[in-house]
């Protein structure tokens, strides 16, 4: 089996509801917000973007071929 057979393609989504900014990571096979790989709530758009980028980078470096979910965010910025 080649790496192409096991690649997982994630994308980040940033959105605002009320006064909070949310970020989540989903895969291309299930892009619905009901079961993201990771999500978090933030007070600024920049913090949400930074958190999503950091999670994508961490996933790429440490879980490249794993389908395990990343832990939920525990802090707000």
C-alpha positions as CSV (number, residue, x, y, z in Angstrom):
1,X,0.0,0.0,0.0
2,X,1.5,3.4,-1.0
3,X,1.3,6.6,1.0
4,X,-1.3,7.9,-1.4
5,X,-3.6,5.1,-0.4
6,X,-3.6,6.2,3.3
7,X,-3.3,10.0,3.0
8,X,-5.9,12.0,5.0
9,X,-6.6,15.5,3.6
10,X,-7.8,17.9,6.3
11,X,-9.0,21.5,5.9
12,X,-9.6,24.2,8.4
13,X,-12.8,26.2,8.8
14,X,-13.0,29.5,10.7
15,X,-16.3,31.1,11.5
16,X,-18.0,33.5,13.9
17,X,-21.1,33.0,16.0
18,X,-22.1,35.9,18.2
19,X,-19.0,37.2,19.8
20,X,-16.9,33.9,19.6
21,X,-14.7,32.7,16.8
22,X,-14.6,28.9,16.1
23,X,-12.1,26.8,14.3
24,X,-12.3,23.2,13.3
25,X,-10.5,20.6,11.2
26,X,-12.4,18.2,9.0
27,X,-11.5,15.7,6.4
28,X,-12.6,15.7,2.8
29,X,-14.8,12.5,3.3
30,X,-16.9,14.0,6.1
31,X,-16.7,17.8,5.9
32,X,-19.7,18.3,8.2
33,X,-19.2,20.2,11.5
34,X,-20.9,17.5,13.6
35,X,-17.7,15.4,13.9
36,X,-14.5,17.4,13.3
37,X,-11.1,16.0,14.0
38,X,-10.5,19.0,16.3
39,X,-12.3,22.2,17.2
40,X,-11.9,25.2,19.5
41,X,-13.5,28.5,20.5
42,X,-11.6,31.8,20.5
43,X,-12.2,35.4,21.3
44,X,-10.5,36.7,18.1
45,X,-10.4,35.6,14.4
46,X,-6.6,35.7,14.5
47,X,-6.5,33.4,17.5
48,X,-8.8,30.9,15.7
49,X,-6.7,31.0,12.5
50,X,-3.5,30.6,14.5
51,X,-4.9,27.6,16.4
52,X,-6.2,25.9,13.3
53,X,-2.8,26.4,11.6
54,X,-1.0,25.0,14.6
55,X,-3.2,21.9,14.7
56,X,-2.8,21.3,11.0
57,X,1.0,21.5,11.4
58,X,1.0,19.3,14.5
59,X,-1.2,16.7,12.7
60,X,1.1,16.8,9.7
61,X,4.2,16.3,11.8
62,X,3.0,13.7,14.3
63,X,0.0,11.9,12.9
64,X,0.7,12.0,9.2
65,X,-0.9,8.7,8.4
66,X,-3.0,8.2,11.5
67,X,-6.8,8.6,11.6
68,X,-7.0,9.3,15.3
69,X,-8.8,12.4,16.4
70,X,-6.7,15.3,17.8
71,X,-7.5,16.4,21.3
72,X,-10.0,19.3,21.7
73,X,-8.7,22.7,22.5
74,X,-8.5,23.5,26.2
75,X,-7.8,27.2,26.2
76,X,-9.2,30.3,24.6
77,X,-7.0,33.1,23.4
